[in-house]
C-alpha cells in the first residue's frame, strides 16, 4: 500500500509525463499487452494512475470547462459540480470578503469562487488536486473543526456517497446533517450542496433564514442547494433554476388543482420546477390541473407557451395495452415514437422499441405518456409542440 505522501508523489510525476498520458489516451481498448508495454517504461502505479486520470478527463468533457487539464480521479469528477452549476452558485459569493469552501474535493466549485476563497478538505490527495485545479489556497483539515468561520460565508459539500457509490442518507453523509447544522451556526451564511432529492422540510434547522434551490442542468436536476442566513433570499421557501433556459422562479409550495379530466393540452414541467413543487403555483395562475394527485403533469384547455413547461397536444387517450397504443399510433400516422411514464408504470425503453416502425415513411414524431390515473392505466397519445 502506498502512503498518501507516496500517492501524491506519483500523481505529481504522472501529471508531468506527457508521453505517458499521450500513450494512455491513444490506447485502443486498454489491452493487457498495451499496458504491459507501458510498464516497461513506467511503473505499474504510474500506469494505473495515468489510466485513471485519462478516464477522469474523458468523464469531465461536456461538464467541466477545464476537462482536458483537470487533475482528478473519476470519483472526484463525478462528485464535482458542473462548471455551469458552479458558476451559478459562485455569483452569490462574488462580493463576499471571506469565503471558505468546506469539503472542496478536487475543486470543482472552488475554481469559480472569488480568487481569495479558501478550500478545505480532510483528504490530503484531494487537497493537492484542488490546489492544482483552482490555484487557490487549500488547507487539509476536518471541516467539522475548522476555526475562523465567524466572519466567513461558506460553501459546504458533504460526501453523499460511500466508496462503493451507495447513496447516503442525511444522517449517514459526512459531515452528517446534525454536524452540518453545527458548522452552519458558526458562519455568517452560505450554502450547503445536497442531493436533489431533498425536501425543504428536511433542512429546517440549517440557519435561521433559509431557502432551497433546485438546479436543472441539461435536462436533469443535479443539485439541491440550501442557501442560509446572509446568502438566503428572504421570503423564498423554494426556488427552481433552469440553466437550460437561464430562468429562475421562487415562491411557496402549492398543491395543483386535481381533476380527472384530460384536457386538450398537456404540460410537462421543467424537472427543477416540479422538484421544487412550484408547478402547482404556476398551474393555478394558468388555470391548469393534475389529472391525478401527485402526477406532476398538468392539463389545460388553452394552448399556453411557457419556458417552464414542455407543451404537448393531446391527440387521443386509450387503455394502456400495447395493441391499443399501437393501433392509436397507426391511426395518427406515427413515425418515430417517444414513450414517457411516471412512477414506473411501464418500461419506457421496452415499449418504445416495440412501438417503433422502422419502415414507416412518416415524419410524425409522437409521444406516448404511459400513466396510472387513479385505478386506470391510461396511455395519452400526444404531439410535442414547438420543437
C-alpha positions in Angstrom: 0.0 0.0 0.0 1.2 3.5 -0.8 1.1 6.2 1.8 -0.8 9.4 1.0 2.6 11.2 0.5 3.7 8.5 -1.9 0.4 8.7 -3.8 0.7 12.5 -4.2 4.3 12.0 -5.4 3.2 9.5 -8.1 0.4 11.8 -9.2 2.8 14.7 -9.5 5.1 12.6 -11.6 2.3 11.3 -13.9 0.8 14.8 -14.5 4.3 15.9 -15.6 4.7 12.9 -18.0 3.0 14.0 -21.3 4.4 11.0 -23.1 2.7 8.6 -20.7 -0.6 10.4 -20.8 -0.5 10.6 -24.6 0.2 6.9 -24.8 -2.7 6.0 -22.4 -5.1 8.4 -24.2 -4.3 6.6 -27.5 -4.7 3.1 -26.3 -7.4 1.2 -28.2 -9.1 -0.9 -25.5 -6.6 -1.0 -22.7 -5.4 -4.4 -23.7 -3.2 -6.2 -21.3 -0.4 -6.3 -23.9 -0.6 -2.5 -24.3 -0.5 -1.9 -20.6 2.4 -4.4 -20.3 4.3 -2.4 -22.9 3.8 0.9 -20.9 5.1 -0.8 -17.8 8.4 -1.4 -19.4 9.0 2.4 -19.2 6.8 3.4 -16.3 5.9 1.7 -13.0 2.6 -0.2 -12.6 1.3 2.5 -10.2 2.2 5.3 -12.7 0.4 3.5 -15.4 -2.6 2.9 -13.2 -2.9 6.5 -12.2 -2.4 7.7 -15.8 -5.3 5.5 -16.9 -7.4 6.8 -14.0 -6.6 10.4 -14.9 -7.4 10.0 -18.6 -10.7 8.3 -17.7 -11.5 11.3 -15.4 -10.7 13.8 -18.1 -13.0 12.0 -20.5 -15.7 11.8 -17.9 -15.4 15.6 -17.4 -15.9 16.5 -21.0 -19.0 18.4 -21.5 -19.4 19.1 -17.8 -16.2 20.9 -16.7 -14.6 23.7 -18.7 -11.1 22.6 -17.8 -11.8 18.9 -18.5 -8.7 18.4 -20.7 -6.3 19.5 -17.9 -8.2 18.6 -14.7 -6.2 16.7 -12.1 -8.6 14.1 -10.6 -9.7 10.5 -10.4 -13.0 9.5 -11.8 -14.8 9.7 -8.4 -13.6 13.2 -7.9 -15.0 14.3 -11.2 -18.3 12.6 -10.5 -18.6 14.4 -7.2 -17.8 17.8 -8.7 -20.4 20.4 -9.7 -20.6 21.0 -13.4 -18.9 24.3 -14.4 -22.4 25.8 -15.3 -23.8 25.0 -11.8 -20.6 26.1 -10.0 -20.6 29.4 -11.9 -24.3 29.9 -11.0 -23.6 29.4 -7.3 -20.4 31.5 -7.4 -22.4 34.6 -8.3 -23.8 34.9 -4.8 -20.3 34.8 -3.3 -18.9 37.4 -5.7 -19.0 40.3 -3.2 -18.1 38.3 -0.1 -14.8 39.1 1.6 -14.2 35.8 3.5 -15.2 32.7 1.5 -14.5 29.1 2.6 -15.2 26.0 0.5 -15.6 23.2 3.0 -15.2 19.6 1.8 -13.9 21.1 -1.5 -13.0 17.8 -3.1 -11.0 18.3 -6.3 -12.1 21.9 -6.5 -15.0 21.9 -9.0 -16.7 24.7 -7.1 -13.6 26.3 -5.7 -12.2 27.2 -9.1 -15.1 29.5 -9.8 -15.3 31.1 -6.3 -13.6 34.5 -5.7 -9.8 34.5 -6.0 -9.4 34.9 -2.2 -11.6 31.9 -1.4 -10.0 29.1 0.7 -10.6 25.4 0.1 -10.7 22.9 2.9 -10.8 19.1 2.7 -9.8 16.3 5.1 -8.2 14.2 2.3 -4.6 15.3 1.5 -4.7 14.0 -2.0 -8.0 15.8 -2.7 -6.4 19.0 -1.2 -3.4 18.7 -3.6 -5.8 18.1 -6.5 -7.9 21.1 -5.6 -4.8 23.3 -5.4 -3.7 22.1 -8.9 -7.2 22.7 -10.4 -8.0 26.1 -8.7 -4.7 27.7 -8.0 -6.2 28.8 -4.7 -5.1 28.2 -1.1 -6.3 24.8 0.2 -6.0 23.6 3.8 -6.0 20.0 4.8 -8.4 20.0 7.8 -11.6 18.4 9.1 -14.5 20.7 8.1 -16.2 19.9 11.5 -13.4 21.5 13.4 -12.3 24.3 11.0 -11.9 27.5 13.0 -12.4 31.1 11.9 -15.9 30.8 10.4 -17.3 33.7 12.5 -16.8 36.2 9.6 -17.0 33.7 6.7 -19.6 32.7 4.2 -19.2 29.0 3.4 -19.9 26.5 0.6 -20.3 23.1 2.3 -20.4 19.9 0.2 -20.9 16.9 2.4 -20.0 13.5 1.0 -23.3 11.8 0.0 -21.9 8.5 -1.4 -19.7 5.9 0.2 -16.6 4.3 -1.5 -19.0 1.9 -3.4 -21.1 4.6 -4.8 -24.1 3.9 -2.5 -26.2 7.0 -1.7 -26.1 8.0 1.9 -28.9 9.4 4.0 -28.7 12.8 5.6 -27.6 11.2 8.8 -25.1 9.0 7.1 -23.4 11.6 4.9 -20.1 13.1 6.1 -20.4 15.5 7.8 -23.8 14.3 8.9 -26.8 16.6 8.8 -26.5 17.4 12.6 -22.8 18.3 12.1 -23.7 20.4 9.0 -26.1 22.3 11.2 -23.4 22.9 13.8 -21.0 24.1 11.1 -23.5 26.5 9.6 -24.3 28.0 13.0 -20.7 29.3 13.2 -20.8 31.0 9.7 -22.3 34.3 8.6 -24.1 32.5 5.9 -23.6 30.4 2.7 -24.9 27.3 1.1 -25.0 23.6 1.6 -24.9 21.4 -1.5 -27.2 18.4 -1.1 -29.0 15.8 -3.1 -31.7 17.0 -5.5 -34.0 14.5 -3.7 -34.1 16.6 -0.5 -37.3 18.3 0.6 -37.3 21.8 2.1 -38.7 20.3 5.3 -35.6 18.1 5.7 -33.3 21.1 6.3 -35.4 23.3 8.5 -32.6 23.5 11.1 -29.9 24.9 8.8 -29.5 28.6 9.5 -32.2 30.9 10.9 -33.2 32.0 7.4 -33.1 29.5 4.5 -34.3 28.7 1.1 -33.9 25.5 -1.0 -32.9 25.9 -4.7 -33.2 23.1 -7.2 -31.0 23.5 -10.2 -31.7 21.9 -13.6 -28.7 21.5 -15.9 -29.1 19.9 -19.3 -32.5 18.4 -18.5 -31.7 16.9 -15.1 -32.0 18.3 -11.6 -28.4 17.9 -10.4 -28.3 19.7 -7.1 -30.5 20.8 -4.2 -28.9 23.8 -2.6 -29.7 25.2 0.8 -29.0 28.9 1.0 -28.9 30.2 4.5 -28.6 33.4 6.6 -26.6 36.1 4.7 -26.9 34.4 1.3 -30.6 33.4 1.7 -33.3 35.2 -0.2 -35.8 36.4 2.4 -39.3 35.0 1.9 -38.4 32.4 -0.7 -39.3 29.0 0.6 -38.1 27.2 -2.6 -36.5 28.2 -5.9 -36.3 26.5 -9.2 -33.5 27.4 -11.6 -33.2 26.2 -15.2 -29.7 26.7 -16.6 -31.1 25.5 -19.9 -33.4 28.5 -20.2 -31.5 30.8 -17.9 -34.6 31.4 -15.7 -35.3 31.3 -12.0 -38.6 31.3 -10.1 -39.2 31.4 -6.4 -42.3 31.0 -4.3 -44.2 28.9 -1.8 -45.2 25.3 -2.4 -48.8 24.9 -3.6 -50.7 21.8 -4.5 -52.1 21.8 -8.0 -55.8 21.6 -8.5 -56.9 18.0 -9.3 -59.5 16.9 -11.9 -59.9 13.5 -13.6 -60.4 15.3 -16.9 -57.7 15.1 -19.5 -57.6 18.4 -21.3 -56.6 19.0 -24.9 -53.2 20.3 -23.8 -50.6 18.5 -21.6 -47.9 20.4 -19.7 -44.7 18.7 -18.6 -42.9 20.9 -16.1 -39.2 21.6 -16.1 -37.7 19.0 -13.7 -36.4 21.7 -11.3 -39.9 23.3 -11.2 -41.5 20.0 -10.4 -38.9 19.1 -7.8 -39.4 22.5 -6.1 -43.1 21.8 -6.2 -43.7 25.1 -7.8 -45.6 23.7 -10.8 -48.7 24.0 -8.7 -48.2 27.7 -8.1 -47.8 28.4 -11.9 -50.6 25.9 -12.6 -53.1 28.0 -10.5 -52.0 31.1 -12.5 -52.5 29.4 -15.8 -55.7 27.5 -14.8 -54.1 24.1 -15.2 -54.8 20.9 -13.2 -53.4 17.5 -12.5 -55.4 14.6 -13.9 -54.3 12.5 -10.8 -53.0 13.7 -7.4 -49.2 13.9 -7.3 -48.8 13.0 -11.0 -46.7 16.1 -11.8 -48.1 16.5 -15.3 -50.7 19.2 -15.8 -53.6 19.6 -18.2 -55.2 22.7 -19.6 -57.9 23.9 -22.0 -55.8 26.5 -23.7 -52.6 26.4 -25.7 -50.2 28.3 -23.4 -46.5 28.6 -24.0 -44.2 28.8 -21.0 -40.5 28.3 -20.7 -41.2 26.3 -17.5 -43.3 23.7 -19.4 -42.9 21.5 -22.5 -46.2 21.6 -24.2 -48.0 18.6 -25.8 -51.2 18.5 -27.9 -53.3 15.6 -26.8 -54.5 13.5 -29.8 -56.1 10.6 -28.1 -56.4 8.6 -24.9 -56.6 4.8 -24.8 -56.3 2.0 -22.2 -52.6 1.2 -21.6 -52.4 -2.0 -23.6 -49.7 -2.5 -26.2 -52.1 -3.4 -29.0 -54.4 -0.5 -28.2 -51.5 2.0 -28.2 -50.1 0.6 -31.4 -53.4 1.0 -33.1 -53.8 4.6 -32.0 -50.3 5.4 -33.2 -51.1 3.8 -36.6 -54.3 5.9 -36.8 -52.3 9.1 -36.2 -49.6 8.1 -38.8 -46.8 8.0 -36.2 -43.2 7.6 -37.4 -40.8 8.0 -34.5 -42.3 7.2 -31.1 -41.2 8.5 -27.7 -42.5 6.8 -24.6 -42.7 8.6 -21.2 -44.0 7.4 -17.9 -44.5 8.3 -14.3 -44.0 6.0 -11.3 -42.5 3.2 -13.4 -45.9 2.1 -14.8 -44.1 0.6 -17.8 -40.5 0.2 -19.0 -40.3 3.1 -21.5 -37.4 1.8 -23.4 -39.1 -1.6 -23.9 -42.3 0.0 -25.0 -40.5 2.4 -27.3 -38.7 -0.4 -29.0 -41.9 -2.4 -29.5 -43.8 0.6 -30.9 -41.3 1.9 -33.3 -42.0 1.4 -37.0 -38.6 1.5 -38.8 -40.1 1.1 -42.2 -42.6 3.9 -41.7 -42.1 6.9 -44.1 -44.0 9.2 -41.8 -42.1 12.2 -40.2 -44.7 12.5 -37.5 -43.0 12.2 -34.1 -45.5 11.3 -31.4 -45.1 11.0 -27.6 -46.9 8.3 -25.5 -47.5 9.0 -21.8 -48.0 5.7 -20.0 -49.7 6.7 -16.8 -51.8 5.4 -13.9 -54.7 7.8 -13.4 -56.5 6.6 -10.2 -57.3 3.0 -10.8 -56.9 3.1 -14.5 -53.8 2.5 -16.6 -54.0 5.1 -19.4 -52.0 6.0 -22.5 -52.1 9.6 -23.7 -51.1 9.9 -27.4 -49.7 13.4 -27.9 -47.7 15.6 -30.2 -44.9 17.8 -28.8 -45.4 21.4 -29.7 -42.8 23.9 -30.7 -39.8 21.5 -31.1 
